[in-house]
Amino acid sequence: MSTTKLSPEQDARARKNYQQLMQKLASVGNLAVAEAIGVDESTISRMKPEKFQELARILAVLDLKIVPNEMKCFDEKEIGAILQLARSRMVEIESVDQLEWD
């Protein structure tokens, strides 16, 4: 089933999701994953690549992405507002002395 109805953005996200899955699986190993979820290692091997690609596409359609656990996610608009506020205040500061308070 090679026909895809994903938008170009979703298709790109699906490829990135799949890449993240494969990289992490390669670093952890099929056996560790299989043992953690209570299946044979061969079950994980058979899932690649078709089932993992399918999962990656599902996540993309749902507007979800795979990121490493140590990553933090932030709202782009919120960070933009914070940066704008910081920039506007930094313009007013000419020396370190202005940062001191009594």
N, C-alpha and C positions, 0 to 999 in steps of 0.2 A: 504494500500500500504506500506508494511513493507520492501520491497526489496530496498536496498541502494547500490549505485554505488560510494559512496564517498570513497576517500582514507582514510587510518587510521588517517592521520593528519587532513583531512577535517572533519571526523567524530568526532574527539576529539574537534575540534574548534566549530562544530555545537552544541555539548553538552554544551560547555562553553557559547556559545551565548545564548542558550535556558535558561541556569541557570541564566545568567544575566537578561534576559527578565523577567523571573518569579520572581526573587528577587525584581526587581524594581517595577514590577506591584503589587506585594504584599505590598510593602511599600507605594505606591501611591494610590492604590485601583482602582478597575474596574470603579467605578462611575466617578472619576476624569478624567480618560483617556477617557471614553465614552463622557463626557460633552465637553472635549477639542476638540474632533474630530467630534462632532455632531451626535453621534449615541446613541442608547439605551444601558444601562449597560448590558443587556442580550446579545447584539451583542458581546461584549468583552468576556463575559463568554463562549459563544459558540465557540469563536475562540480558546480557550484553550482546550487541549494542541495541537491539530493537526495543526492548522494554524500557531501557534507560532513556533512549531517544524519545519514546512515547511519553514518558514521565516528564522529560524536559519540555516537550511541547505543551503538555497539559499545564505545567506551571507558567509557561509564557502566556498562554491564553487567559489564565487567571491573573495576569499582571503580577506574578511573583517571580523572584529570582533567588538563586542560591548564592549565599555569601558565606565565607568562613565564619565560624562561631566567634572568633575574636574581633570581628569587624563590628563597628557601631553604625547604625543607620540614623540619619537625621532628615528632617523635613527641609527640603531645598529652600522654600519660601521663608521659613523661620531663620535659617542660617543667613540667607540674603539680607533679611531685615537687621539681624545682629551685626553683620559686617558693615552695612550702611551706617548704622548708628555709631559703630566704632570709628569708621572713617571720618564721620562728621565731627566727632569729639576730638580726634587726633589732630585735626587741622587747627584747633584752638590751642594746642599745647606747643609751646616754643622751647621749654627747657624742663629739666628734671625737677627743678624747684617748684614748678606748678603742681607737681604730684604730691607734695607734702601737705599735711594738714596739721592744724594746731591741736 
